[in-house]
Amino acid sequence: MEIKSISTYQAGDVTPNRPKTMTVSEAQQSFKSNLKNAIEQVNRSQIESDEKTTALANGQINNLHDVMITAQKASITLQTAVEMQKKVIDAYNEVMRMQV
């Protein structure tokens, strides 16, 4: 791999990584699908934690460490989702307070 010095680069050598221009409806669909996937991931982690906890209580599995790690991951995932919800609501309220 050849390493060029900074002085050899011209203005057109490097193209910035700009995202594709989206229409409003494309942006809404993208946001919608990303939000749905995130909520589904939180739900899956909660379900997995519940299933492992139930299996441990019923004596079907003996690995307490795995159950505790899964429960902690689910807890952190849920806490992150709640904090993001709070930030989104705060941002929405801030936008609504703006005078146009």
C-alpha positions as CSV (number, residue, x, y, z in Angstrom):
1,M,0.0,0.0,0.0
2,E,1.4,3.4,-1.0
3,I,1.2,6.2,1.5
4,K,0.9,9.6,0.0
5,S,1.9,12.8,1.7
6,I,-0.7,15.4,2.4
7,S,0.7,17.8,-0.1
8,T,0.1,15.4,-3.0
9,Y,-3.7,15.3,-2.6
10,Q,-5.7,17.6,-4.7
11,A,-9.2,18.9,-3.9
12,G,-10.9,16.3,-6.1
13,D,-8.9,13.3,-4.8
14,V,-11.1,12.5,-1.8
15,T,-14.8,12.3,-2.1
16,P,-16.7,12.7,1.2
17,N,-19.0,9.9,2.3
18,R,-22.3,11.7,1.9
19,P,-25.5,9.8,2.4
20,K,-27.8,9.4,-0.5
21,T,-30.4,12.2,-0.7
22,M,-33.7,10.9,0.5
23,T,-37.2,12.0,0.0
24,V,-39.4,12.7,3.0
25,S,-41.3,9.5,2.6
26,E,-38.1,7.4,2.2
27,A,-36.8,9.1,5.4
28,Q,-40.0,8.3,7.2
29,Q,-39.9,4.7,6.1
30,S,-36.3,4.3,7.1
31,F,-36.9,5.8,10.5
32,K,-40.0,3.6,10.9
33,S,-38.2,0.4,10.1
34,N,-35.2,1.3,12.3
35,L,-37.4,2.1,15.2
36,K,-39.5,-1.1,14.7
37,N,-36.3,-3.2,14.6
38,A,-34.9,-1.6,17.7
39,I,-38.2,-2.2,19.6
40,E,-38.3,-5.8,18.4
41,Q,-34.7,-6.3,19.6
42,V,-35.6,-5.0,23.1
43,N,-38.6,-7.3,23.1
44,R,-36.6,-10.3,22.0
45,S,-34.0,-9.7,24.8
46,Q,-36.8,-9.5,27.4
47,I,-38.4,-12.7,26.2
48,E,-35.1,-14.5,26.1
49,S,-34.4,-13.4,29.7
50,D,-37.8,-14.5,30.9
51,E,-37.5,-17.9,29.2
52,K,-34.1,-18.6,30.7
53,T,-35.2,-17.4,34.2
54,T,-38.3,-19.7,33.9
55,A,-36.1,-22.6,32.8
56,L,-33.7,-22.1,35.7
57,A,-36.6,-22.0,38.2
58,N,-38.0,-25.2,36.7
59,G,-34.6,-26.9,36.9
60,Q,-34.3,-27.3,33.1
61,I,-31.0,-25.5,33.0
62,N,-28.2,-25.3,35.6
63,N,-26.1,-22.4,34.2
64,L,-26.9,-19.5,36.6
65,H,-24.2,-17.4,35.0
66,D,-25.8,-17.5,31.6
67,V,-29.2,-16.6,33.1
68,M,-27.7,-13.7,35.0
69,I,-25.8,-12.4,31.9
70,T,-29.0,-12.7,29.8
71,A,-31.0,-10.8,32.4
72,Q,-28.4,-8.1,32.7
73,K,-28.3,-7.6,28.9
74,A,-32.1,-7.4,28.8
75,S,-32.0,-4.8,31.6
76,I,-29.4,-2.7,29.9
77,T,-31.2,-2.9,26.6
78,L,-34.5,-1.8,28.2
79,Q,-32.8,1.1,30.1
80,T,-31.2,2.3,26.9
81,A,-34.5,2.3,25.2
82,V,-36.2,4.2,28.0
83,E,-33.4,6.8,28.0
84,M,-33.7,7.2,24.2
85,Q,-37.4,7.6,24.5
86,K,-36.8,10.4,27.1
87,K,-34.3,12.1,24.8
88,V,-36.7,12.0,21.8
89,I,-39.6,13.4,23.9
90,D,-37.3,16.2,25.2
91,A,-36.2,17.0,21.6
92,Y,-39.8,17.0,20.4
93,N,-40.8,19.4,23.3
94,E,-37.9,21.7,22.5
95,V,-38.9,21.8,18.8
96,M,-42.5,22.6,19.8
97,R,-41.4,25.5,22.0
98,M,-39.5,27.1,19.1
99,Q,-41.1,30.2,17.7
100,V,-41.4,30.4,13.9
